[in-house]
Amino acid sequence: MPSDRTIGRTVKVKTYQVLVELLPETSSYVKSSLGGLYSIAVINSFVIVPVGSERVVAIVTSLDMAEEAEASMQTRQMLVIARPRRTIWASMIGTLTQSARG
């Protein structure tokens, strides 16, 4: 179950870079939570990617938005509405580990 700070899911990892697809319900680069509004996917901002018990810290280096057509049935002619697919590339720069003290 995603938390209110979750912005997307990891799609691809290339050497030291990670491609993150933003959640489909993300309609802008601002997200609201109980703590208020905060910007997401801003160049040079940090994101944390959970990997097992560790957290990988990455810095956002690129933004992309492409429109994809939704899947439609092959046998019927239907109006297909394009939806935006927002992705970010981030360069991994380090890890955070939990100490024995918590």
SULSULDA-V140681 format. One record per run of one state. SS is the DSSP state (hx for helix, st for strand, lp for the rest). FROM is the first residue (numbers start at 1). TO is the last residue. If there is no record, write none. Layout:
ss=SS from=FROM to=TO
ss=SS from=FROM to=TO
//
This chain:
ss=lp from=1 to=7
ss=st from=8 to=14
ss=lp from=15 to=16
ss=st from=17 to=22
ss=lp from=23 to=29
ss=st from=30 to=33
ss=lp from=34 to=35
ss=st from=36 to=39
ss=lp from=40 to=45
ss=st from=46 to=51
ss=lp from=52 to=53
ss=st from=54 to=69
ss=lp from=70 to=81
ss=st from=82 to=96
ss=lp from=97 to=102
//
